[in-house]
Amino acid sequence: MYRYDEFDKSFVAARVAQFRDQVARRLSGELDEEKFRPLRLMNGVYLQLHAYMLRIAVPYGTLSSRQMRKLAFIARRYDKGYGHFTTRQNIQFNWPALKDCPDILDELAEVEMHAIQTSGNCIRNVTADQFAGAAADEIEDPRPYAEILRQWSSLHPEYSFLPRKFKIAVNGAPKDRAAIKVHDIGYQIVKNAEGEVGFAVYVGGGLGRTPMVAHKIRDFLPKADLLAYTDAILRIYNLEGRRDNKYKARIKILVHEKGADVIRAEVEAEFAKHRDGALTLPQAEIDRIRAYFALPALPARQAVSLAFEKRKATDPAFARFAAQNVVAHKTPGYGVVTVSLKPIGGIPGDASAEEMDTIADLAEEFSADEIRVAHEQNLVLPHVALDDLPELFDRLSSHGLATANTGLVTDIISCPGLDYCALATARSIPIAQRISERFGDSARARDIGELKINISGCINACGHHHVGHIGILGLEKSGAEAYQLTLGGSADETCNVGALTGRGFSSEEIVDAIETVVDTYLKFRTSPAEDFLAAYRRIGMGPFKEALYGHD
């Protein structure tokens, strides 16, 4: 795990001191809200529907137990006892008092955390695969490159005032678990024909009111050129991106209007000017950063754990957990464990201070002191010995954290919606809770199989509804909440934007509509092995539209 150097410490401390002065001037009335707004946003402070919200960066989703305990402390002391993990691997506190925000930032600095660049028209938190550094299918750990990008982009003078916010993701396995194709830049780690490791480069993805899938503009980028190529993309965007209309200011609009081939040519020409310059990454620097992310010294274990296999054979609940929430580790005898933050009827992504402390304790005891935040709003213990999984499961169960639903119908991604957000046009959380309760029976959920439901409370798409297998968008219609349905979206390597089914549904109708969609899938699938997305892609929208609307 990366450790701050002296530069990191000094620049974070200076920012906290600066913001403390700005908050004091706002509270005294010296600054009005209009003048204060850009200052607070640079420090991750939003003004939401009922209170301020503080968004804290979790770079590439990696936390230590010490950091998680600090988040639990902040939740207790400065908030209402919980935090909300987001689709950008960040955490949000929804109820801090403005006067306390500088103190919170001071607390975060003690554990090498901050809220810088979690808002504003700058390069936001760089995200990565939540199984990075651990998964058996990984080509290479993407986190060192995410960290290099973080260091380079933090307070970058040229890219602190871009036309619009800018998001970068790096994925390290053939399976895209970082949703790189719905980012402004997505880097996919690949091997070329010579066996060299580098990046395939995707540009121009994004959701919101104009959802678009990124275009590949380079098949292979050597590691040494990561910063120079990123700089070339950002230079083109900063020069040509629109600043007259925030709805058309993202790089996806520039790529769409000029065409991917034109953008590729412009980026390559800009890159050629600086390819062998100051931004070329020396191998020694790559190695230095990679050393921070070395696999922990894990004690040797038998590849087959007798305790693990015996418990699976005798305990159906444990067997379900192992099947849904555990994936293969690159080290024999270990697994990667997802801790669901989606209990049946719960609020997706929320974790209480007590739950955060529990996860911190378990990470310290069972997972080499590492925790990951998934963009699906779950937590991950990346280095768990299979021998220890029975005890870990029991401990999780005793705290209500052993829900075995990763990837199933109740593992719902949801934004906070109208319960918190001033931009929202409908509530998201109650809809997620009702769907979870409707499909909560584990046998039924397992029969349905892999099915991703994503919910957004407005067109800004913070719940990524466009790329849900089933997407739900909440809108206001004639003073009432209404919900549109999309089908067939995906955020993985087969990335696709879902198609609208037709007219929307009321708050009372939407859960029944979801059940109709699921029942139609079950009716038309060729076997339980054909998941929802595969069935939809085979049969198309027709049967679903017929089931939902009949002939109206």
RODO-2510 file (C-alpha; in nm, 4 decimals, decimal comma):
residues 552
     n   res          X          Y          Z
     1     m     0,0000     0,0000     0,0000
     2     y     0,1285     0,3454    -0,0909
     3     r     0,2681     0,5564     0,1944
     4     y     0,2786     0,9358     0,1836
     5     d     0,6177     1,0959     0,1299
     6     e     0,7113     1,4347     0,2720
     7     f     0,5634     1,6170    -0,0266
     8     d     0,2270     1,4436     0,0174
     9     k     0,2178     1,5297     0,3875
    10     s     0,3092     1,8932     0,3418
    11     f     0,0716     1,9602     0,0550
    12     v    -0,2250     1,7959     0,2320
    13     a    -0,1467     1,9863     0,5549
    14     a    -0,1261     2,3142     0,3624
    15     r    -0,4611     2,2492     0,1940
    16     v    -0,6278     2,1768     0,5310
    17     a    -0,4934     2,5001     0,6784
    18     q    -0,6074     2,6942     0,3736
    19     f    -0,9579     2,5489     0,3889
    20     r    -0,9842     2,6136     0,7633
    21     d    -0,9341     2,9827     0,6911
    22     q    -1,1884     2,9734     0,4086
    23     v    -1,4507     2,8083     0,6310
    24     a    -1,3910     3,0662     0,9041
    25     r    -1,4478     3,3457     0,6530
    26     r    -1,7672     3,1781     0,5277
    27     l    -1,9038     3,1347     0,8816
    28     s    -1,8222     3,4974     0,9658
    29     g    -2,0053     3,6178     0,6552
    30     e    -1,6930     3,7533     0,4883
    31     l    -1,7524     3,5050     0,2055
    32     d    -2,1026     3,4499     0,0674
    33     e    -2,2119     3,1099    -0,0653
    34     e    -2,1433     3,2025    -0,4276
    35     k    -1,7801     3,2868    -0,3524
    36     f    -1,7390     2,9968    -0,1123
    37     r    -1,8814     2,7334    -0,3481
    38     p    -1,5710     2,6792    -0,5675
    39     l    -1,3513     2,6749    -0,2563
    40     r    -1,5551     2,4078    -0,0767
    41     l    -1,5902     2,1967    -0,3904
    42     m    -1,2106     2,1866    -0,4251
    43     n    -1,2118     2,0196    -0,0836
    44     g    -1,4932     1,7725    -0,1474
    45     v    -1,7679     1,9639     0,0360
    46     y    -2,1087     1,9712    -0,1340
    47     l    -2,4279     2,1448    -0,0263
    48     q    -2,6978     1,8802    -0,0576
    49     l    -3,0701     1,8799     0,0044
    50     h    -3,0616     1,8945     0,3844
    51     a    -2,6993     1,9509     0,4844
    52     y    -2,3413     1,9652     0,3645
    53     m    -2,1855     1,6429     0,2371
    54     l    -1,8148     1,5588     0,2498
    55     r    -1,6743     1,3251    -0,0157
    56     i    -1,3453     1,1587     0,0780
    57     a    -1,1090     1,0063    -0,1764
    58     v    -1,0129     0,6401    -0,1537
    59     p    -0,7516     0,6193    -0,4317
    60     y    -0,7992     0,3051    -0,6425
    61     g    -1,0264     0,1751    -0,3629
    62     t    -0,7481     0,0633    -0,1252
    63     l    -0,7750     0,1120     0,2510
    64     s    -0,5827    -0,0080     0,5548
    65     s    -0,7480    -0,1084     0,8820
    66     r    -0,6151     0,2102     1,0397
    67     q    -0,7794     0,4213     0,7716
    68     m    -1,1097     0,2353     0,8021
    69     r    -1,1096     0,2877     1,1781
    70     k    -1,0563     0,6579     1,1224
    71     l    -1,3597     0,6640     0,8921
    72     a    -1,5603     0,4903     1,1654
    73     f    -1,4410     0,7508     1,4159
    74     i    -1,5454     1,0356     1,1851
    75     a    -1,8869     0,8740     1,1342
    76     r    -1,9430     0,8627     1,5103
    77     r    -1,8032     1,1998     1,6068
    78     y    -1,8975     1,4226     1,3168
    79     d    -2,1856     1,2497     1,1370
    80     k    -2,4847     1,0298     1,2218
    81     g    -2,2910     0,7087     1,2715
    82     y    -2,2528     0,5858     0,9142
    83     g    -2,0904     0,6535     0,5772
    84     h    -2,1872     0,5825     0,2185
    85     f    -1,9474     0,4086    -0,0232
    86     t    -1,9902     0,5271    -0,3809
    87     t    -1,9436     0,4030    -0,7361
    88     r    -1,6127     0,5941    -0,7559
    89     q    -1,4630     0,3975    -0,4665
    90     n    -1,5042     0,7044    -0,2428
    91     i    -1,6893     0,7454     0,0858
    92     q    -1,9384     1,0212     0,1576
    93     f    -2,0532     1,1591     0,4917
    94     n    -2,3961     1,3139     0,4536
    95     w    -2,4368     1,5188     0,7718
    96     p    -2,1153     1,6998     0,8753
    97     a    -2,1436     2,0542     1,0082
    98     l    -1,9485     2,3003     0,7958
    99     k    -1,7564     2,4209     1,1018
   100     d    -1,6322     2,0639     1,1570
   101     c    -1,5106     1,9974     0,8026
   102     p    -1,1556     2,1335     0,8585
   103     d    -1,1264     1,9162     1,1708
   104     i    -1,2412     1,6145     0,9715
   105     l    -0,9784     1,6875     0,7066
   106     d    -0,7180     1,7111     0,9836
   107     e    -0,8283     1,3715     1,1130
   108     l    -0,8011     1,2258     0,7618
   109     a    -0,4525     1,3692     0,7129
   110     e    -0,3386     1,1707     1,0183
   111     v    -0,4046     0,8494     0,8224
   112     e    -0,2904     0,9718     0,4792
   113     m    -0,6336     1,0526     0,3405
   114     h    -0,7949     1,3682     0,2023
   115     a    -1,0869     1,5036    -0,0009
   116     i    -0,8872     1,6887    -0,2661
   117     q    -1,0143     1,6527    -0,6237
   118     t    -1,3263     1,4627    -0,5251
   119     s    -1,5180     1,7461    -0,6915
   120     g    -1,4663     2,0234    -0,9420
   121     n    -1,3597     2,0338    -1,3063
   122     c    -1,0379     1,8456    -1,2491
   123     i    -0,9042     1,4907    -1,2664
   124     r    -1,1068     1,3031    -1,0055
   125     n    -1,0173     1,0012    -0,7916
   126     v    -0,8448     0,7423    -1,0159
   127     t    -1,0254     0,4108    -0,9782
   128     a    -0,9237     0,0487    -1,0342
   129     d    -1,0364    -0,3116    -1,0166
   130     q    -1,1364    -0,3929    -0,6569
   131     f    -0,9545    -0,7279    -0,6772
   132     a    -0,6307    -0,5599    -0,7892
   133     g    -0,3123    -0,7292    -0,6741
   134     a    -0,4973    -1,0404    -0,5610
   135     a    -0,7154    -1,1946    -0,8329
   136     a    -0,5962    -1,5103    -1,0067
   137     d    -0,6955    -1,3789    -1,3515
   138     e    -0,4914    -1,0593    -1,3249
   139     i    -0,2347    -0,9664    -1,5888
   140     e    -0,0743    -0,7098    -1,3615
   141     d    -0,1758    -0,5003    -1,0606
   142     p    -0,3230    -0,1723    -1,1938
   143     r    -0,2802     0,0219    -0,8682
   144     p     0,0818     0,1348    -0,9199
   145     y    -0,0240     0,3039    -1,2429
   146     a    -0,3306     0,4548    -1,0760
   147     e    -0,0980     0,5917    -0,8061
   148     i     0,1407     0,7351    -1,0648
   149     l    -0,1548     0,9075    -1,2307
   150     r    -0,2736     1,0339    -0,8908
   151     q     0,0613     1,1854    -0,8043
   152     w     0,0991     1,3463    -1,1460
   153     s    -0,2551     1,4874    -1,1589
   154     s    -0,2910     1,6167    -0,8016
   155     l    -0,3192     1,9975    -0,8206
   156     h    -0,1841     1,9877    -1,1771
   157     p    -0,1811     2,3568    -1,2762
   158     e    -0,2906     2,2929    -1,6343
   159     y    -0,5691     2,0485    -1,5498
   160     s    -0,7244     2,1987    -1,2359
   161     f    -0,9841     2,3929    -1,4390
   162     l    -1,0863     2,1639    -1,7224
   163     p    -1,4057     2,2166    -1,9246
   164     r    -1,5706     1,9569    -1,6982
   165     k    -1,4847     1,6857    -1,4450
   166     f    -1,2537     1,4130    -1,5733
   167     k    -1,2501     1,0476    -1,4677
   168     i    -0,9823     0,7824    -1,5255
   169     a    -0,9983     0,4090    -1,4494
   170     v    -0,7341     0,1357    -1,4802
   171     n    -0,8173    -0,2352    -1,5051
   172     g    -0,5683    -0,5184    -1,4643
   173     a    -0,7529    -0,8341    -1,5737
   174     p    -0,9171    -0,9474    -1,8991
   175     k    -1,2480    -0,9232    -1,7124
   176     d    -1,3251    -0,5531    -1,6793
   177     r    -1,4168    -0,4951    -1,3158
   178     a    -1,3380    -0,1213    -1,3264
   179     a    -1,5952    -0,0120    -1,5890
   180     i    -1,3202     0,1521    -1,7940
   181     k    -1,5405     0,2057    -2,1008
   182     v    -1,7686     0,4513    -1,9214
   183     h    -1,4780     0,6733    -1,8180
   184     d    -1,3208     0,9746    -1,9883
   185     i    -1,0036     0,7652    -2,0137
   186     g    -0,9942     0,3920    -1,9531
   187     y    -0,6660     0,2009    -1,9380
   188     q    -0,6826    -0,1748    -1,9864
   189     i    -0,3623    -0,3629    -1,9014
   190     v    -0,2767    -0,5969    -2,1899
   191     k     0,0094    -0,8044    -2,3295
   192     n     0,1248    -0,7536    -2,6857
   193     a     0,2461    -1,0208    -2,9271
   194     e     0,5981    -0,9963    -2,7812
   195     g     0,4697    -1,0600    -2,4292
   196     e     0,5293    -0,7001    -2,3161
   197     v     0,2781    -0,5522    -2,0719
   198     g     0,1228    -0,2153    -2,1515
   199     f    -0,2169    -0,0528    -2,1968
   200     a    -0,5029    -0,0482    -2,4422
   201     v    -0,6407     0,3068    -2,4334
   202     y    -1,0097     0,3984    -2,4378
   203     v    -1,1352     0,7581    -2,4569
   204     g    -1,4728     0,9278    -2,4481
   205     g    -1,6900     0,7120    -2,2261
   206     g    -1,9382     0,8488    -1,9763
   207     l    -2,2946     0,8316    -1,8507
   208     g    -2,5210     1,1196    -1,7427
   209     r    -2,7750     1,2701    -1,9800
   210     t    -2,5730     1,1564    -2,2854
   211     p    -2,4416     0,8045    -2,2177
   212     m    -2,1583     0,6891    -2,4431
   213     v    -1,9209     0,3942    -2,4581
   214     a    -1,5535     0,4864    -2,4928
   215     h    -1,3637     0,4311    -2,8187
   216     k    -1,0356     0,2443    -2,8285
   217     i    -0,7762     0,4833    -2,9709
   218     r    -0,4648     0,2705    -2,9107
   219     d    -0,4151    -0,1046    -2,8974
   220     f    -0,0890    -0,0919    -2,7053
   221     l     0,0789     0,1844    -2,5074
   222     p     0,4136     0,1073    -2,3394
   223     k     0,4195     0,1680    -1,9641
   224     a     0,6866     0,4345    -1,9991
   225     d     0,4459     0,6454    -2,2052
   226     l     0,1521     0,6418    -1,9623
   227     l     0,1876     1,0024    -1,8444
   228     a     0,2896     1,1462    -2,1806
   229     y    -0,0115     0,9881    -2,3520
   230     t    -0,2508     1,0926    -2,0764
   231     d    -0,1113     1,4437    -2,1042
   232     a    -0,1681     1,4426    -2,4803
   233     i    -0,5332     1,3424    -2,4375
   234     l    -0,5902     1,6065    -2,1726
   235     r    -0,4198     1,8784    -2,3784
   236     i    -0,6522     1,8110    -2,6720
   237     y    -0,9546     1,8084    -2,4419
   238     n    -0,8495     2,1204    -2,2523
   239     l    -0,7989     2,3121    -2,5765
   240     e    -1,1016     2,1872    -2,7695
   241     g    -1,3571     2,0852    -2,5066
   242     r    -1,6601     2,3117    -2,4874
   243     r    -1,6869     2,5626    -2,2044
   244     d    -2,0052     2,7373    -2,3153
   245     n    -2,2425     2,4539    -2,2221
   246     k    -2,1733     2,2233    -1,9260
   247     y    -2,4002     1,9567    -2,0737
   248     k    -2,1723     1,9334    -2,3780
   249     a    -1,8409     1,9873    -2,2015
   250     r    -1,7284     1,6289    -2,1376
   251     i    -1,4665     1,4702    -2,3622
   252     k    -1,7264     1,2160    -2,4792
   253     i    -1,9033     1,4986    -2,6674
   254     l    -1,5782     1,6086    -2,8276
   255     v    -1,5054     1,2515    -2,9396
   256     h    -1,8608     1,2082    -3,0650
   257     e    -1,8659     1,5348    -3,2621
   258     k    -1,5178     1,5090    -3,4160
   259     g    -1,5057     1,1317    -3,4457
   260     a    -1,2743     0,8835    -3,2767
   261     d    -1,0385     0,8689    -3,5748
   262     v    -0,9849     1,2460    -3,5712
   263     i    -0,9283     1,2485    -3,1949
   264     r    -0,6870     0,9574    -3,2267
   265     a    -0,4850     1,1444    -3,4890
   266     e    -0,4772     1,4623    -3,2799
   267     v    -0,3712     1,2753    -2,9653
   268     e    -0,1004     1,0841    -3,1506
   269     a     0,0351     1,4075    -3,3009
   270     e     0,0433     1,5759    -2,9589
   271     f     0,1974     1,2649    -2,8037
   272     a     0,4719     1,2569    -3,0673
   273     k     0,5841     1,6046    -2,9608
   274     h     0,6469     1,4985    -2,6001
   275     r     0,7010     1,1244    -2,6193
   276     d     1,0644     1,1270    -2,5128
   277     g     1,0398     1,4248    -2,2813
   278     a     1,0102     1,4859    -1,9092
   279     l     0,6922     1,2782    -1,8766
   280     t     0,8556     0,9531    -1,9892
   281     l     0,8389     0,7144    -1,6946
   282     p     1,1755     0,5608    -1,6011
   283     q     1,1560     0,1922    -1,5191
   284     a     1,3200     0,2688    -1,1858
   285     e     1,0287     0,4950    -1,0917
   286     i     0,7720     0,2351    -1,1993
   287     d     0,9572    -0,0218    -0,9883
   288     r     0,9698     0,2163    -0,6911
   289     i     0,5940     0,2687    -0,6927
   290     r     0,5228    -0,0991    -0,7638
   291     a     0,7174    -0,1939    -0,4521
   292     y     0,4501    -0,0237    -0,2405
   293     f     0,1925    -0,2626    -0,3842
   294     a     0,3863    -0,5874    -0,3540
   295     l     0,1790    -0,8881    -0,2556
   296     p     0,1905    -0,9270     0,1229
   297     a     0,4027    -1,2064     0,2661
   298     l     0,1244    -1,4623     0,2920
   299     p     0,1981    -1,7792     0,4934
   300     a     0,2113    -2,0913     0,2758
   301     r    -0,1139    -2,2878     0,2680
   302     q    -0,2313    -2,6061     0,1038
   303     a    -0,4014    -2,5369    -0,2273
   304     v    -0,7010    -2,7413    -0,1091
   305     s    -0,8278    -2,6519     0,2366
   306     l    -0,9891    -2,9430     0,4166
   307     a    -1,1586    -2,7110     0,6680
   308     f    -1,3023    -2,5019     0,3850
   309     e    -1,4272    -2,8024     0,1877
   310     k    -1,5754    -2,9727     0,4950
   311     r    -1,7665    -2,6613     0,5951
   312     k    -1,9001    -2,6200     0,2409
   313     a    -2,0235    -2,9784     0,2447
   314     t    -2,2011    -2,9476     0,5796
   315     d    -2,3247    -2,5868     0,5941
   316     p    -2,5494    -2,4653     0,3094
   317     a    -2,5255    -2,1002     0,4199
   318     f    -2,1469    -2,1127     0,4121
   319     a    -2,1545    -2,2909     0,0753
   320     r    -2,3720    -2,0113    -0,0676
   321     f    -2,1350    -1,7484     0,0686
   322     a    -1,8335    -1,9287    -0,0779
   323     a    -2,0043    -1,9579    -0,4164
   324     q    -2,1183    -1,5952    -0,4403
   325     n    -1,8703    -1,3900    -0,2402
   326     v    -1,5337    -1,5657    -0,2832
   327     v    -1,3165    -1,5693    -0,5961
   328     a    -0,9802    -1,7281    -0,6686
   329     h    -0,6626    -1,5645    -0,5395
   330     k    -0,3329    -1,5701    -0,7284
   331     t    -0,1747    -1,7453    -0,4293
   332     p    -0,2788    -2,1108    -0,3799
   333     g    -0,4785    -2,1668    -0,0625
   334     y    -0,6218    -1,8128    -0,0535
   335     g    -0,9395    -1,6412    -0,1690
   336     v    -1,0657    -1,2883    -0,2331
   337     v    -1,3769    -1,2193    -0,0239
   338     t    -1,6468    -0,9639    -0,1008
   339     v    -1,8329    -0,8292     0,2010
   340     s    -2,1741    -0,7236     0,0764
   341     l    -2,3059    -0,3850     0,1894
   342     k    -2,6444    -0,4874     0,0487
   343     p    -2,8327    -0,6671     0,3283
   344     i    -3,1866    -0,7559     0,2272
   345     g    -3,3907    -0,4384     0,2678
   346     g    -3,0828    -0,2302     0,3494
   347     i    -2,9465     0,0872     0,1897
   348     p    -2,6917    -0,0023    -0,0808
   349     g    -2,3404     0,1154     0,0029
   350     d    -2,4104     0,2332     0,3576
   351     a    -2,1888     0,1098     0,6412
   352     s    -2,2295     0,1975     1,0071
   353     a    -1,9349     0,2980     1,2242
   354     e    -1,9647    -0,0373     1,4012
   355     e    -1,9539    -0,2232     1,0685
   356     m    -1,6488    -0,0232     0,9582
   357     d    -1,4707    -0,1108     1,2828
   358     t    -1,5641    -0,4763     1,2364
   359     i    -1,4272    -0,4827     0,8814
   360     a    -1,1080    -0,3131     1,0044
   361     d    -1,0632    -0,5783     1,2749
   362     l    -1,1266    -0,8627     1,0312
   363     a    -0,8913    -0,7168     0,7705
   364     e    -0,6168    -0,6911     1,0294
   365     e    -0,6722    -1,0479     1,1454
   366     f    -0,7534    -1,2277     0,8215
   367     s    -0,6548    -1,0124     0,5196
   368     a    -0,3019    -0,8761     0,5661
   369     d    -0,4485    -0,5440     0,6867
   370     e    -0,5993    -0,4603     0,3456
   371     i    -0,9510    -0,3577     0,2448
   372     r    -1,0838    -0,2615    -0,0968
   373     v    -1,3852    -0,0551    -0,1980
   374     a    -1,5665    -0,1893    -0,5052
   375     h    -1,7397     0,0440    -0,7486
   376     e    -2,0439    -0,1794    -0,6943
   377     q    -2,0562    -0,0276    -0,3416
   378     n    -1,9290    -0,3334    -0,1547
   379     l    -1,6101    -0,3940     0,0445
   380     v    -1,3457    -0,6579    -0,0237
   381     l    -1,1001    -0,8507     0,1947
   382     p    -0,8418    -0,9402    -0,0701
   383     h    -0,6069    -1,1892     0,1010
   384     v    -0,7989    -1,4488     0,3051
   385     a    -0,6655    -1,8010     0,3644
   386     l    -0,9241    -2,0645     0,2725
   387     d    -0,8452    -2,2321     0,6052
   388     d    -0,9668    -1,9154     0,7798
   389     l    -1,2833    -1,8670     0,5773
   390     p    -1,5121    -2,0653     0,8118
   391     e    -1,4120    -1,8467     1,1079
   392     l    -1,4302    -1,5297     0,8999
   393     f    -1,7793    -1,6259     0,7816
   394     d    -1,8936    -1,6831     1,1388
   395     r    -1,7568    -1,3480     1,2476
   396     l    -1,9200    -1,1705     0,9529
   397     s    -2,2472    -1,3488     1,0238
   398     s    -2,2483    -1,2372     1,3860
   399     h    -2,2360    -0,8764     1,2652
   400     g    -2,4918    -0,9135     0,9852
   401     l    -2,2245    -0,8833     0,7145
   402     a    -2,2422    -1,2264     0,5510
   403     t    -2,5132    -1,1629     0,2907
   404     a    -2,4322    -1,4034     0,0073
   405     n    -2,5611    -1,1958    -0,2827
   406     t    -2,2621    -1,0604    -0,4753
   407     g    -2,3663    -1,0242    -0,8392
   408     l    -2,7238    -1,1347    -0,7725
   409     v    -3,0509    -0,9457    -0,8092
   410     t    -3,0289    -0,7924    -0,4591
   411     d    -2,6720    -0,6622    -0,5092
   412     i    -2,8170    -0,3319    -0,6286
   413     i    -2,6150    -0,0220    -0,7153
   414     s    -2,8005     0,2919    -0,6088
   415     c    -2,7284     0,6617    -0,5718
   416     p    -2,8625     0,8444    -0,2622
   417     g    -3,1381     1,0023    -0,4712
   418     l    -3,3953     1,2491    -0,3439
   419     d    -3,3434     1,1458     0,0177
   420     y    -3,0192     1,3476     0,0117
   421     c    -2,9301     1,4982    -0,3235
   422     a    -3,0417     1,8452    -0,4318
   423     l    -3,0113     1,7431    -0,7983
   424     a    -3,2286     1,4332    -0,7702
   425     t    -3,5761     1,4183    -0,9186
   426     a    -3,6885     1,0959    -0,7489
   427     r    -3,5962     0,8669    -0,4650
   428     s    -3,3611     0,5756    -0,5282
   429     i    -3,3094     0,4193    -0,1865
   430     p    -3,6705     0,3113    -0,1166
   431     i    -3,6939     0,1526    -0,4616
   432     a    -3,3724    -0,0429    -0,4004
   433     q    -3,5010    -0,1567    -0,0624
   434     r    -3,8337    -0,2733    -0,2011
   435     i    -3,6705    -0,4657    -0,4872
   436     s    -3,4307    -0,6256    -0,2399
   437     e    -3,7171    -0,7320    -0,0165
   438     r    -3,9197    -0,8665    -0,3114
   439     f    -3,6330    -1,0864    -0,4337
   440     g    -3,4669    -1,1412    -0,0979
   441     d    -3,5220    -1,5139    -0,0759
   442     s    -3,1791    -1,6609    -0,1449
   443     a    -3,3075    -1,9661    -0,3346
   444     r    -3,5027    -1,7454    -0,5715
   445     a    -3,2127    -1,5043    -0,6184
   446     r    -2,9753    -1,7910    -0,6946
   447     d    -3,2197    -1,9335    -0,9472
   448     i    -3,2324    -1,5969    -1,1250
   449     g    -2,8511    -1,5931    -1,1321
   450     e    -2,6281    -1,3012    -1,2242
   451     l    -2,8366    -0,9888    -1,2653
   452     k    -2,7195    -0,6331    -1,2089
   453     i    -2,9818    -0,3716    -1,1195
   454     n    -2,8660    -0,0084    -1,1123
   455     i    -3,0789     0,2840    -0,9904
   456     s    -3,0285     0,6584    -1,0400
   457     g    -3,2444     0,9322    -0,8913
   458     c    -3,1816     1,1747    -1,1778
   459     i    -3,0362     1,2057    -1,5267
   460     n    -2,6846     1,2593    -1,3871
   461     a    -2,6684     0,8785    -1,3519
   462     c    -2,4634     0,8493    -1,0317
   463     g    -2,6196     0,5039    -0,9928
   464     h    -2,4913     0,4033    -1,3408
   465     h    -2,8404     0,2968    -1,4491
   466     h    -2,7439     0,3068    -1,8176
   467     v    -2,5101     0,0089    -1,7732
   468     g    -2,7252    -0,2038    -1,5450
   469     h    -2,8610    -0,5248    -1,6914
   470     i    -3,1798    -0,3632    -1,5640
   471     g    -3,1491     0,0134    -1,5242
   472     i    -3,3936     0,2347    -1,3362
   473     l    -3,4015     0,6131    -1,3770
   474     g    -3,6130     0,8173    -1,1386
   475     l    -3,7732     1,1331    -1,2767
   476     e    -4,0358     1,3854    -1,1729
   477     k    -4,3509     1,3783    -1,3844
   478     s    -4,6452     1,6069    -1,3103
   479     g    -4,5329     1,6445    -0,9510
   480     a    -4,4960     1,2706    -0,8891
   481     e    -4,2036     1,0304    -0,9010
   482     a    -4,1848     0,8190    -1,2174
   483     y    -3,9325     0,5574    -1,3193
   484     q    -3,8004     0,4624    -1,6616
   485     l    -3,6649     0,1150    -1,7321
   486     t    -3,3697     0,0235    -1,9533
   487     l    -3,2575    -0,3299    -2,0351
   488     g    -2,9383    -0,4850    -2,1669
   489     g    -2,6758    -0,2485    -2,0293
   490     s    -2,3360    -0,3694    -1,9119
   491     a    -2,0238    -0,2067    -1,7682
   492     d    -1,7757    -0,4890    -1,8299
   493     e    -1,5573    -0,5679    -2,1310
   494     t    -1,8789    -0,6096    -2,3370
   495     c    -1,9877    -0,2592    -2,2341
   496     n    -2,3223    -0,1456    -2,3687
   497     v    -2,5812     0,1223    -2,2896
   498     g    -2,9223    -0,0217    -2,2069
   499     a    -3,2288     0,0353    -2,4255
   500     l    -3,5428     0,2083    -2,2989
   501     t    -3,8397    -0,0279    -2,2632
   502     g    -4,1087     0,2380    -2,3192
   503     r    -4,3241     0,4550    -2,0973
   504     g    -4,2275     0,4864    -1,7327
   505     f    -4,3818     0,3466    -1,4186
   506     s    -4,5062     0,5044    -1,0992
   507     s    -4,3418     0,4429    -0,7635
   508     e    -4,6184     0,1921    -0,6875
   509     e    -4,5708     0,0094    -1,0197
   510     i    -4,1930    -0,0083    -1,0595
   511     v    -4,1174    -0,3118    -0,8417
   512     d    -4,3905    -0,5138    -1,0122
   513     a    -4,2408    -0,4079    -1,3465
   514     i    -3,9014    -0,5406    -1,2383
   515     e    -4,0628    -0,8686    -1,1408
   516     t    -4,2303    -0,8874    -1,4814
   517     v    -3,8926    -0,8410    -1,6510
   518     v    -3,7358    -1,1112    -1,4358
   519     d    -4,0228    -1,3538    -1,4948
   520     t    -3,9954    -1,2955    -1,8706
   521     y    -3,6260    -1,3762    -1,8576
   522     l    -3,6942    -1,6974    -1,6632
   523     k    -3,9575    -1,7949    -1,9193
   524     f    -3,7321    -1,7453    -2,2216
   525     r    -3,3878    -1,8532    -2,0990
   526     t    -3,2607    -2,1735    -2,2550
   527     s    -3,1260    -2,3043    -1,9229
   528     p    -3,0172    -2,1755    -1,5804
   529     a    -2,6698    -2,1365    -1,7325
   530     e    -2,7965    -1,8584    -1,9618
   531     d    -2,7848    -1,5424    -1,7532
   532     f    -3,0117    -1,2415    -1,7977
   533     l    -2,7750    -1,0428    -2,0170
   534     a    -2,7084    -1,3357    -2,2487
   535     a    -3,0805    -1,4086    -2,2796
   536     y    -3,1632    -1,0436    -2,3502
   537     r    -2,8963    -1,0236    -2,6179
   538     r    -3,0354    -1,3374    -2,7789
   539     i    -3,4083    -1,2561    -2,7777
   540     g    -3,4031    -0,8756    -2,7811
   541     m    -3,6443    -0,6263    -2,6308
   542     g    -3,9645    -0,7649    -2,7873
   543     p    -4,0722    -1,0248    -2,5295
   544     f    -3,9974    -0,7890    -2,2413
   545     k    -4,1916    -0,4998    -2,3950
   546     e    -4,4859    -0,7301    -2,4652
   547     a    -4,4861    -0,8523    -2,1048
   548     l    -4,4604    -0,5009    -1,9636
   549     y    -4,7065    -0,3173    -2,1857
   550     g    -4,9105    -0,5727    -2,3766
   551     h    -5,0529    -0,4067    -2,6865
   552     d    -5,0969    -0,0539    -2,5500
***
